Every structure is written in structure tokens, then in C-alpha cells.
Amino acid sequence: MATKSTLDRLTSLGEEVIGKASQNPSLARVVGAATQLKDRVDDLSKRVRGLEAMEKRIGALEQRIKKLEGAQKRATTPVKKPPEPTS
């Protein structure tokens, strides 16, 4: 007779446990909840990545606005004339 190796026995035991677990309604709910949680976390991480890109764009736009406002202030500031000497 051929004896089963340790790996074969573990594989057989694992298949048996998975078979019994799939028939348990409580475990099926836990697996479903875990799967749903994973999907929600994936969705949330995609949204966060989108927000990070938007923050970078907003930062760049704010810098451009500051430059434009600075150039506008310089252009609208009246040039002061030196006082004319009175004799």
C-alpha cells in the first residue's frame, strides 16, 4: 500500500474544511461581508487618489493666481513723481 505524504494529507484536509465551510450559512455571510468590504476599500482608495491629483492641480492654480495678482498690482500702482522744486 502507498502511504500518503504529509502534503497530500494536508491538501485533503484543506479541501474537506473548505467543503464544510461553504455549507455553513454564518460563514457565507462573513465571507460576503469581507468581499463587500474589500470592494468598498478599493473604491475609496480610487477616490482618494483622485483627490490627491485634484489637490496638486489646485495648488498649481493657486500659484498661478498669485503670480497674476502680483503682476496686476505692479501694473496698476501709480508711479510717484518726484516733487518739483520751488524756488
C-alpha positions in Angstrom: 0.0 0.0 0.0 1.1 3.5 -0.8 1.2 5.9 2.1 0.0 9.4 1.8 2.6 12.1 2.1 2.1 14.9 4.5 1.3 17.3 1.7 -1.3 15.0 0.3 -3.0 14.7 3.8 -2.9 18.5 4.3 -4.4 19.0 0.8 -7.2 16.5 1.6 -7.9 18.1 4.9 -8.0 21.6 3.4 -10.5 20.5 0.8 -12.6 18.9 3.5 -12.6 22.1 5.6 -13.5 24.3 2.6 -16.3 22.0 1.7 -17.8 22.1 5.2 -17.3 25.9 5.5 -19.1 26.6 2.2 -22.2 24.8 3.6 -22.2 27.0 6.8 -24.6 30.0 6.3 -22.9 32.1 9.0 -19.5 31.7 7.3 -21.0 32.5 4.0 -22.3 35.8 5.4 -18.8 36.6 6.8 -17.2 35.9 3.5 -19.8 38.0 1.7 -19.2 40.9 4.2 -15.4 40.6 3.8 -15.8 40.7 0.0 -18.1 43.7 0.2 -15.6 45.5 2.5 -12.7 44.8 0.1 -14.8 46.3 -2.8 -15.6 49.4 -0.7 -11.9 49.9 0.3 -10.9 49.6 -3.4 -13.5 52.2 -4.4 -12.4 54.5 -1.5 -8.7 54.2 -2.5 -9.6 55.2 -6.1 -11.4 58.3 -4.8 -8.5 59.3 -2.6 -6.1 59.0 -5.5 -8.4 61.3 -7.5 -8.5 63.8 -4.6 -4.7 63.9 -4.4 -4.5 64.7 -8.1 -7.0 67.5 -7.7 -5.1 68.9 -4.7 -2.0 69.2 -6.8 -3.9 70.9 -9.6 -5.5 73.3 -7.2 -2.0 74.1 -5.7 -0.7 74.9 -9.2 -3.7 77.1 -10.0 -3.3 79.0 -6.7 0.4 79.7 -7.5 -0.6 80.9 -11.0 -3.2 83.2 -9.5 -0.7 84.7 -7.0 1.7 85.4 -9.9 -1.1 87.1 -11.9 -2.3 89.1 -8.9 1.3 90.3 -8.3 1.8 91.3 -11.9 -1.6 93.1 -11.8 -0.7 95.1 -8.7 2.6 96.2 -10.2 0.9 97.4 -13.3 -1.8 99.3 -11.6 0.4 101.0 -8.9 0.8 104.7 -9.9 4.3 105.9 -10.4 5.1 108.6 -7.9 6.6 111.7 -9.4 9.3 113.5 -7.5 8.2 116.8 -6.1 9.1 119.8 -8.2 11.5 122.2 -6.6 10.0 125.5 -5.7 12.3 128.5 -5.9 
